[in-house]
Amino acid sequence: MKISTSLSLVSELVMAPQTHSERITALESQITGVMTAIDEIRSVATRSEQTLLEATAKNDKN
């Protein structure tokens, strides 16, 4: 999920759903968007950490 997609999910709340059910649905969508963004950040952090570890190991060999 791109940041722009996450931002569009956030904008759903601004549109103020009318019923309790609509508000719950909007909040569930936002929670899903936030959870997806967190998962993507974790994935990038893991790849970055792995790259750093590999570079350090390679550097230590030299």
PEZI-V8801 format. One record per residue. N is the residue number from 1. RES is the residue in one letter. D_FIRST is the distance of its C-alpha to the first C-alpha in Angstrom with 2 decimals. Layout:
N & RES & D_FIRST
N & RES & D_FIRST
This chain:
1 & M & 0.00
2 & K & 3.76
3 & I & 6.64
4 & S & 8.22
5 & T & 6.25
6 & S & 7.08
7 & L & 10.39
8 & S & 11.05
9 & L & 10.91
10 & V & 13.31
11 & S & 15.44
12 & E & 16.14
13 & L & 18.44
14 & V & 20.30
15 & M & 21.32
16 & A & 23.27
17 & P & 23.43
18 & Q & 27.10
19 & T & 27.60
20 & H & 26.98
21 & S & 25.03
22 & E & 22.77
23 & R & 22.22
24 & I & 21.41
25 & T & 18.91
26 & A & 17.21
27 & L & 17.24
28 & E & 15.91
29 & S & 12.87
30 & Q & 12.41
31 & I & 13.18
32 & T & 10.62
33 & G & 7.87
34 & V & 9.77
35 & M & 10.30
36 & T & 6.81
37 & A & 6.64
38 & I & 10.16
39 & D & 9.73
40 & E & 7.70
41 & I & 10.51
42 & R & 13.04
43 & S & 12.24
44 & V & 12.67
45 & A & 15.70
46 & T & 17.14
47 & R & 17.01
48 & S & 18.57
49 & E & 21.15
50 & Q & 22.03
51 & T & 22.53
52 & L & 24.75
53 & L & 26.70
54 & E & 27.33
55 & A & 28.44
56 & T & 30.67
57 & A & 32.20
58 & K & 32.88
59 & N & 34.38
60 & D & 36.54
61 & K & 37.98
62 & N & 39.15
